[in-house]
Amino acid sequence: MSTSDHTPSGLESIRARLNVVTQLTRFSLLQDILGHPSELPTLKELDYVNPSKSQTTIRQHLQQLVDAGIVEEVLLPKDRRQNDLPYKFYGISDDGRQFLKEHKLLRAQDTLRNIYDQVEKTNEIKRYETALRPKH
């Protein structure tokens, strides 16, 4: 969907998508995804950097971002999975990246990466952070 569609239905669609991405929790999740070293965090990593939110709440907000086409679930192929490491990741979709760029919501990515790097992480989160990721 092009965000340059200025018909009444096109503008309403853009407005609805902006409402999805600018809601505080979802916007925070987008920032966490963009700040992650691979831009493909797991639910556990997102849960860790959002301690005031339950994992269920995070999952629900991620699903809304997926439904809006901003975020996509990215799975590690079965033949590359390891028993004790994650295989499901969340990343910004190509369409989502374009939408965020057009609406000037990507400008702070370097700052977000620096902030993410400063977060003190447990050994488990460090293991998750360095786990094998699919190409995105």
Summary of the structure (lengths in Angstrom):
residues: 136
radius of gyration: 15.4
end to end distance: 20.2
largest distance: 50.8
contacts: 376
relative contact order: 0.19
helix: 55%
strand: 7%
